[in-house]
Amino acid sequence: MAHVYPGVPVTMNGKPVQTAELRPDVAEDRLVLGDLTFYVHASGNRLAIRLKDKNSKIRKEFAGLDWFPVDESYRVTAHFVPYDPPKELDSQNVLGDPIKMNIVGYLTFTLHGQNLRLEVEPGEKGSGFFVVFRDLTSTKETHPATRFIDAPAPQNGPNGKTVDLDFNKAYNPPCALNDFATCPLPPFQNRLKLRVEAGEKTYSGHLNGS
C-alpha cells in the first residue's frame, strides 16, 4: 500500500490519491507526480519500484533505432506444434532472477538450409505468439541478451497449422535502451546456431540510467 504525504499532488488514473494499492506490473496501478511515473515491478521473486522520467537524459538524447535492410529470405512459413497442456519452462532474466515462461508450443521451420525450432509463449493480445530468441549476431551486431518477435496466430493449412514468422520484425527488448530494465533471456532451445542478419540491430546510443 502506498501512502502520499498531504499536499503532494500525486494522481492515479488521472485522479488525486492519498493511498493506493500497487499491484506488480499492472498498467492501471501507476502513480504520477509531475513528469514522473512510478509503479511496482516484479523481477523474478523480487519487487522493486520502477521510475519513468519524461526528462531523463536517455529519452532526450535518444539516438534512434538501427535495422538491417529488409531481406525476404528471413520471412518463413513455420509449422506450429502445440503442447497439450502448455508447459512452464524455467529461465531467468538479465539480472539472473528466475522466471517462468508459459510455453504453449513450438515452431519448426527451415532458414537458410538449417532446420530450426523455437519455443513460443502466448502473445500479449490473446492471439498469436511471443518469441524470445538469440542468434550468432548477438554480440556486437545485435543485442547480446535477446531479441523478440511477435508472430501472428496460426492458420490452418494442408499440412497442419502454419505461422508467418518474419525475422525482419525482430526487435530489441527494453534492456537494450535502459540499464535498469529487466528482460527475459531466451531458453536454451531458442539460441539459434546461425546468423540472423535481419531485424533491429544493437542500440548505438549511450546508456546510463532511466
C-alpha positions in Angstrom: 0.0 0.0 0.0 1.4 3.4 -1.0 0.7 6.4 1.3 1.1 10.0 -0.1 2.1 12.9 2.1 -0.6 15.6 2.5 -0.4 18.3 -0.2 1.7 16.2 -2.6 -0.2 16.2 -6.0 0.0 12.5 -6.8 -2.6 11.0 -9.2 -3.5 7.5 -10.3 -5.7 7.1 -13.5 -6.0 10.9 -13.6 -7.5 11.2 -10.1 -5.7 12.5 -6.9 -4.9 9.9 -4.4 -3.6 9.7 -0.8 -3.4 5.9 -0.5 -3.2 3.3 -3.3 -2.6 -0.4 -3.6 0.0 -1.0 -6.3 0.0 -4.4 -7.8 3.1 -5.5 -9.6 3.2 -4.6 -13.3 -0.5 -3.7 -13.6 -0.9 -0.9 -16.1 -3.7 0.8 -14.0 -1.6 0.9 -10.8 0.7 3.7 -11.7 1.3 6.9 -9.7 2.1 10.1 -11.4 3.9 13.1 -9.9 4.6 15.8 -12.5 6.8 14.3 -15.1 7.5 11.2 -13.0 5.6 7.9 -13.2 6.3 5.1 -10.8 4.9 1.6 -10.2 5.8 -1.7 -8.6 7.8 -4.1 -10.9 8.4 -7.8 -10.2 11.8 -9.2 -11.2 11.6 -12.9 -10.5 10.7 -13.2 -6.8 11.9 -9.6 -6.0 9.8 -6.4 -6.1 11.2 -3.0 -7.0 9.9 0.5 -7.7 10.3 1.3 -11.4 10.5 5.1 -12.2 9.9 6.8 -15.5 11.1 10.3 -16.1 9.9 12.3 -19.2 13.0 14.5 -18.8 15.6 11.6 -18.5 18.9 12.1 -20.3 18.4 8.8 -22.2 15.0 10.0 -23.5 16.2 13.4 -24.5 19.4 12.1 -26.2 17.7 9.1 -27.9 19.9 8.2 -30.8 17.3 6.4 -32.9 17.0 2.8 -34.0 19.1 0.9 -36.5 17.8 -2.0 -38.6 19.2 -4.5 -41.1 17.9 -4.0 -44.6 14.7 -6.0 -45.2 15.6 -9.4 -46.6 12.6 -11.6 -47.7 14.7 -14.7 -47.2 14.2 -14.2 -43.4 10.5 -14.5 -43.8 9.5 -18.1 -43.4 6.4 -20.3 -43.0 6.7 -22.2 -39.8 4.7 -25.2 -38.5 3.1 -24.8 -35.1 3.1 -27.8 -32.8 1.1 -27.2 -29.6 1.8 -28.6 -26.1 -1.3 -30.1 -24.5 -1.2 -28.9 -21.8 1.1 -25.9 -22.1 4.3 -26.3 -20.0 6.2 -24.0 -17.7 9.9 -23.5 -18.6 12.5 -22.4 -16.1 14.5 -19.5 -17.3 16.0 -16.2 -16.0 16.2 -12.5 -16.8 19.2 -10.3 -17.4 19.6 -9.8 -13.7 19.8 -13.5 -13.0 16.4 -13.7 -11.3 14.5 -16.9 -12.0 11.4 -16.6 -14.2 8.8 -19.0 -15.5 8.0 -19.0 -19.2 4.5 -20.2 -20.3 5.3 -22.2 -23.3 2.3 -23.1 -25.4 4.1 -24.9 -28.2 6.9 -24.6 -30.7 7.6 -23.6 -34.3 9.6 -25.6 -36.7 11.0 -24.1 -39.9 13.9 -24.1 -42.4 16.0 -21.0 -42.6 19.0 -20.7 -45.0 19.2 -24.5 -45.2 19.0 -25.2 -41.5 16.1 -27.0 -39.8 15.3 -24.9 -36.7 12.9 -24.8 -33.8 11.6 -22.1 -31.4 9.6 -22.4 -28.2 6.8 -19.8 -28.1 4.7 -18.0 -25.5 1.2 -16.6 -26.0 1.0 -13.1 -27.5 0.1 -10.2 -25.3 -3.2 -9.5 -27.0 -4.6 -13.1 -26.6 -3.7 -14.3 -30.1 -0.5 -15.1 -31.8 2.8 -15.8 -30.2 5.7 -14.1 -28.4 9.1 -15.3 -29.3 12.3 -14.7 -27.3 15.5 -15.7 -29.2 19.2 -15.1 -29.7 21.4 -15.9 -32.6 25.1 -15.7 -33.7 24.8 -12.0 -34.4 24.1 -11.4 -30.7 27.5 -9.9 -29.9 28.2 -6.5 -31.3 25.7 -6.5 -34.2 22.5 -7.3 -32.3 21.7 -7.0 -28.7 23.7 -9.6 -26.8 21.0 -10.7 -24.4 18.0 -11.3 -26.5 15.6 -10.1 -29.2 11.8 -10.5 -29.6 9.4 -11.3 -32.4 5.6 -11.0 -32.3 4.1 -13.7 -34.6 0.5 -13.9 -35.8 -2.0 -16.6 -34.8 -1.6 -19.9 -36.7 -3.6 -20.6 -39.8 -4.9 -23.9 -40.9 -3.0 -25.3 -43.9 -2.9 -28.6 -45.8 -0.2 -29.9 -43.5 -1.4 -28.6 -40.2 -1.2 -25.2 -38.5 1.3 -22.7 -40.0 2.7 -19.3 -38.8 4.2 -16.5 -40.8 7.5 -15.9 -39.0 9.3 -12.8 -40.1 12.7 -12.1 -38.6 12.8 -8.7 -40.3 10.4 -7.7 -37.5 12.7 -8.8 -34.7 13.1 -6.0 -32.1 15.2 -5.2 -29.1 14.0 -5.7 -25.5 13.7 -2.7 -23.2 17.0 -3.5 -21.5 18.7 -2.6 -24.8 17.7 1.0 -24.1 18.0 1.2 -20.4 20.4 -0.4 -17.9 17.7 -0.7 -15.3 15.2 -2.7 -17.4 14.7 -6.4 -16.7 14.3 -8.6 -19.7 13.8 -12.4 -20.2 16.7 -14.3 -21.6 15.9 -16.9 -24.3 15.7 -20.5 -23.1 18.5 -22.8 -24.3 16.2 -24.1 -27.1 15.8 -20.6 -28.6 19.5 -19.9 -29.0 19.9 -20.3 -32.7 23.2 -21.6 -34.1 23.2 -19.4 -37.2 23.4 -15.7 -38.0 20.1 -13.8 -38.3 21.0 -10.7 -40.2 17.5 -9.2 -40.0 15.5 -7.1 -37.7 16.8 -4.5 -35.2 20.5 -4.0 -34.5 22.0 -3.1 -31.2 21.3 0.4 -29.9 24.2 2.8 -30.7 23.3 5.4 -28.1 24.8 5.8 -24.6 23.0 4.2 -21.6 23.5 5.5 -18.1 20.1 5.0 -16.3 16.5 5.9 -16.8 
